Amino acid sequence: MMNSYDSLRAPGAESGWQTWVDLTARMREDTLAPADWEHFYPKYRSLIIMYGRKQKLTRDQIRELIDLVYDTIRAKDKIRTYDRAQGRFRDYLGGIISNCIRDIRRRAQTRKRNFIVSMEDPPEPPASASGSEEWRELWQKYLLSLALEKLKHQLSDKQFQMFQLCRLQGRSAAFVADFFQESTVNVYTVCSRGTRALRRLVEEFQEELSPEEIPDEVLLRTAYDGLKAFRSAEREDATC
């Protein structure tokens, strides 16, 4: 039976965010159904934009990439035919996006040749040897940003603002305490609990990552950078 899960009307969903996290977790666990993909895609576009940026595509090429990835997945039923035995869904999907980027670059190169009246071919664009590594790094930032976003919904507005100012933006505990008229002890307590909670959430999203091996400052910085990059891609998506 087709999954009838409706992300817009899911119990407890806040503007679809909680459902987005749920769908992302299921995708990582290889349980995303075709109907789920329809709900997930509007949010997932931003990750494609982020990868297109890393691959130095133009704005028009990123628009083309979004359409090409979606058409490839729909036309070839890539979600249903995914075989977990062949590897992680992360790498499988990254391969699809990378192939689409190569197609876009080949088309661009062909268009250049049509305008060059010369016996020499134009130079080929340099191959991105680090493409798969960039994709894994981006995927990790994406999942860490989801963990941070989920933490935001677990804390009160005031607690998250304290945590953000102190741990994510590097403000001193004394400054944050004075700003919120709280004791420095309370600020340290909120930050310590927030960091521990973030590590637990990271374990939910990133099973191949061992948070215990990553220092607090690296974990927090990566999650915060990922969240800012994702928000920037969302803003760009509005114009794509």
N, C-alpha and C positions, 0 to 999 in steps of 0.2 A: 504493500500500500504506500502511496506517495506521502512523504512527510508533509503535513499541513501546517507546520510550525510558522506562525506569523510574527515576525520580529517587531512589527509596529504595534501589536496588541498583546505582547507577551506579558504575563503577570509580573509585576515588579520592575518592568523595564523603565528606564529613565531616558526618554528620547531615543530609545533603541540601544543605548550604550551597553546595558547589562547583557542584552541579547547578542550584541557584537562580540563581547568577551566570550560568551558561551559558544558561539559559532567558531570563533578562533580556536578555542580549546578543542572542539570536536574536529576541526580541520587538522590540528596537530596530531590528533589521535586517529586520523584517517577514517573518521565516521561522518564526514560531511556528505550529505545527500544532494542531488541536483536541485531540489527545492530550496535547501539551505543556501546553496551557492547564490541563488537569485537574491536572497536577502542580504547575504554577506558582501556581494560585489560592490555596491555603492561605497561601503567603507574601505574595501580592499583596493579600490582604485588609487587611493593615496599612497599605498605601498609601491604600486607600479610606478607612480610619478616619482617617488623617492629614488627608485632604482634607475629610472630614466635619467634623472639628474646626475646620479653618480656616473653613468655611462656617457655623460656629456652630450645628450641628445638636445636638439633645439626644442623650443616650445611646440612647434608644429609636429615634430617627430614624436614627442611625448603623447600628443593627442592621437596620432596615428598608432602608437604603441598600445594605448588603452583599447582602442577598437580592435586591433589585430589580435591581442591576447584574448579578448572576450570572444571574438569570432572563432579563433582556433579552438578554444575550450568548448564552445557550443557546437560547432560544426563537427568536430571529431569526438565529441562526448568524452573529453579527457578526464572528467571527474569520475565517471562510471568505470572507465577502463583502467584506472590507476591500479597498479599491482604493488601492494605494500612489500612484497617479497623482493622487489627490485630496488628498494631503497626508501629513504624518507620522503614524505610528501613535500617537505621544504625544498629538497633538491630537485624533485620531479617538477614542481611548479617553477622553480628558478630556471630549469632547463627550457621550459616552454617560453618563458619571458625572454631568455637569452637568444633563443632561436628567432623569435619575433624581432628582436633588436638587430640581429644579423640580416634578416630580410629587409628591414627598413634601410640599413646602411647600403646593402647591395642595390636597392632601388635608387637611392640617392646617388650612388656612384654611376649607375647607368644614365641617370639624367645628366650628370656632369659630362659624360662622354658624348652625349648627343649635342652638347654645346661647344665642345672643344674641336677645333679644326686643326688637327695635328697628327703626325704619325706616332707620336708618343702617347701612351695611355697616362691618364692622371694617376698620381700616386695613390695606392690603396691606404685606407685609414689604418692606423696601427691596431693590431689585435689586442684585445684586453685580456692579457694573460691572467689578470687578477679578478676577472669577472665573477667566477664562482666564489672566490674568497670574499669579494665585496658583497655578494648576495647573502652569504652566511652571516657576515657582520651586520648587514642591514636587518636581516631576519631576527637576529639576537636583539638588536636595538628595539625593533618593533615589539617583540614579546616583553622586553623589559619595560617599555613605555606602557604597555597594557597593564602590567603589574602595578606600575606607579599610578595609573589612572584608577585602577580598582582600589588601591590604598586610599586614594582621595575620597572615594565613596564610603570607605569604612570609618574614616575619621570625621569629626565635626569640621565645619568650615574653619573655625578658629584654630583647631589643632593642625589641620593641614597647612594653613597659612604660616603657622609657627614652624612647622617642619620644613616647609618650602624655603622660607627666609633663612633659616639657620643651616639646614643640611644641604639644600639644593643650590642656594644662592650664596652661601658662605658668609652670611651675616653673623656677628658675634652673638652669643647667648645673652650677653648683657644688653645689647641693642634690642634684640627681640623681646626680652623681658620688659624693658622700658616701654617699648612700642605698644605692647598688649597689656601693660600694667599687671604683669605676672611675675612670680619669683623666678630666678634663674634655675632653681631646682625643678620647678614645673616645666620649664623649657627643655632642660636636659632630659627629663622623664619622657616628655612627648616625643622628642627626637630619638631617644633610645628605643622606645616601644615602636615607633614608626619604622625605624630601620630594621628591627627584627621582623616586623610584620611584612615588610617589603621582601625580605629574604624568603619568607614562607611562600609568598605569592609568586616569586620568581620560580620556585621549585614546581609550582603548579603548571606554569606555562613553558618552562624550558627544562625538559627532563635530562637533556644531555649536558646541561650546565650545572656545575657544583658551586653554588653560591659561597660555600664555606672557603673556597680557594681564592675568592676575590675580595680584596680589601674594601671596607665600607665606602671610601671615597670614590673608588673606581666604579663600584656597583651603582652608587647614587648618581655619579656624573653621567654614566652611560645611559641610565634610565631617563634622566632629565634631558639629555641631548636628544635621545630618541623621541621623547614626547614632543619637544620643540620642533624637531624635523617633521614629525607626523602632522602636527598642527599647521605647519607651514605648507605642507603638501595638500592638506585639506583646503586651505585658502586658495591655493593655485588651482585645485580641482574645480572650484566654483567658476573659474574662468575658462576651463577646458571644454 
